[in-house]
Amino acid sequence: MVNTIIVFYSLEWFTKQIAKYIAKETKGDLLELEPKKTISKWFMKYFRGWKQVIMKEIPTLKAYDVNFNKYETIYIWTPVWSFIYTPAIRSFIKKKSLKNKKIIIFCTHEGWPGKTLNNLEKEFSWNTIIAKKDFNRRFLEKDIELLHKEIKTILI
């Protein structure tokens, strides 16, 4: 029985590829959070994404059927937008009440993670935070071997 799930949101390829790698290494399940209303991957992504973050929007997610009771360990993975976690992750947090789980928190960013990890740790305070780590895309997307090495340091 699989007892690990990787929950993530990815607008672009980087976070999604990391989530797939973690699933392969842990033999875990994947849950990609998908807003019903997508954000363009072109220039407008910056404006719409920023607006959602600043306005603390909670977008409606596409339906998913996951029984979180069967999982002991949950990886939560998010890109950093305006120094905090994405609105899709905010929607997941508001919808799911996770308790007594082992949580591993990750984020990807292109400069600085801001308060992303600390804020996520507070959101999952009814759980045991096993690890939290940020990954700088600018450095790690150019060195996949180093990226995999960094990921493996916090896999359980």
C-alpha positions in Angstrom: 0.0 0.0 0.0 1.3 3.4 -1.0 1.4 5.7 2.0 2.9 8.8 0.4 1.3 11.4 -1.8 2.9 14.4 -3.5 0.4 17.4 -3.7 1.6 20.2 -6.0 0.7 23.0 -8.2 2.8 23.9 -11.3 2.2 26.6 -13.8 5.3 25.7 -15.8 7.3 22.5 -16.2 9.9 22.9 -13.4 7.8 22.1 -10.3 5.9 19.4 -12.1 9.1 17.6 -13.1 10.4 17.7 -9.5 7.0 16.3 -8.2 7.2 13.4 -10.8 10.8 12.7 -9.6 9.8 12.6 -6.0 6.8 10.3 -6.8 9.2 7.9 -8.6 11.7 7.9 -5.8 9.1 7.4 -3.0 6.8 5.3 -5.1 4.2 7.8 -4.0 1.0 9.0 -5.7 0.7 12.4 -7.4 -2.0 15.0 -7.0 -1.6 18.0 -9.3 -3.9 20.8 -8.2 -5.5 22.4 -11.2 -7.6 25.6 -11.0 -10.7 25.5 -13.1 -9.7 28.9 -14.6 -6.2 28.6 -15.9 -3.5 31.3 -16.0 -1.8 32.0 -19.3 1.8 30.9 -19.5 2.8 34.1 -21.3 3.2 37.7 -20.0 -0.2 37.9 -18.4 0.8 35.1 -15.9 2.7 37.8 -14.0 -0.2 40.1 -13.7 -2.9 37.5 -13.1 -0.8 35.6 -10.7 0.2 38.7 -8.8 -3.4 39.8 -8.6 -4.5 36.4 -7.2 -1.7 36.5 -4.5 -2.3 40.2 -3.5 -6.1 39.8 -3.4 -5.7 36.4 -1.5 -8.0 34.8 -4.0 -9.0 31.2 -3.5 -9.5 29.8 -7.0 -11.9 26.9 -7.5 -9.9 23.7 -8.2 -10.8 21.0 -10.6 -12.3 18.0 -8.8 -10.1 15.3 -7.5 -10.9 12.1 -5.6 -8.2 11.4 -3.0 -8.7 9.8 0.4 -6.0 11.4 2.5 -6.7 9.1 5.4 -4.7 6.4 3.6 -1.6 8.5 3.5 0.9 8.8 6.3 3.3 11.2 4.5 2.3 14.2 2.4 4.7 16.3 0.3 3.4 19.8 -0.4 5.1 21.5 -3.3 4.5 25.0 -4.5 6.1 27.7 -6.7 6.7 31.0 -4.9 4.6 33.9 -6.2 5.3 37.3 -4.7 7.2 35.7 -1.9 4.3 33.4 -0.8 2.7 30.1 -1.8 0.3 30.0 -4.8 -3.4 30.6 -4.7 -4.0 26.9 -5.8 -2.2 25.7 -2.7 -4.3 28.2 -0.6 -7.4 26.6 -2.1 -6.1 23.1 -1.1 -5.4 24.3 2.4 -8.9 25.8 2.8 -10.5 22.6 1.4 -8.5 20.0 3.2 -8.0 19.7 6.9 -5.0 17.5 7.4 -4.1 16.3 10.8 -1.6 13.9 12.3 0.4 13.5 9.1 4.0 13.7 8.3 4.4 16.8 6.1 7.3 17.7 3.9 7.1 21.3 2.5 9.0 22.4 -0.6 9.0 25.5 -2.8 10.6 26.5 -6.0 11.5 30.1 -6.7 13.7 32.3 -8.9 15.4 34.4 -6.2 14.1 34.3 -2.7 11.4 32.1 -1.0 10.1 34.9 1.2 7.9 33.6 4.0 6.5 30.7 1.9 7.9 27.9 4.0 7.2 29.5 7.4 3.6 30.3 6.3 3.0 26.8 5.1 4.4 25.4 8.3 1.8 27.4 10.2 -1.0 26.2 7.9 -0.1 22.6 8.7 0.6 23.0 12.4 -1.6 20.1 13.4 0.9 17.8 11.7 4.5 16.9 12.1 6.7 18.9 9.7 9.5 16.5 8.7 11.4 18.8 6.4 11.1 22.1 4.6 13.3 23.2 1.8 13.4 25.8 -1.0 14.9 25.2 -4.5 16.2 28.0 -6.5 15.2 27.3 -10.1 17.8 29.6 -11.6 20.6 27.4 -10.3 19.1 24.0 -10.2 17.4 23.8 -13.6 20.8 24.0 -15.2 22.2 21.2 -13.1 19.7 18.3 -12.9 22.2 16.0 -11.1 22.6 18.6 -8.3 18.8 19.0 -8.2 18.3 15.3 -7.7 21.0 15.2 -5.0 19.3 18.1 -3.2 15.9 16.3 -3.4 17.3 13.1 -2.1 18.5 14.7 1.1 15.0 15.1 2.3 13.2 12.1 0.9 11.7 9.7 3.4 
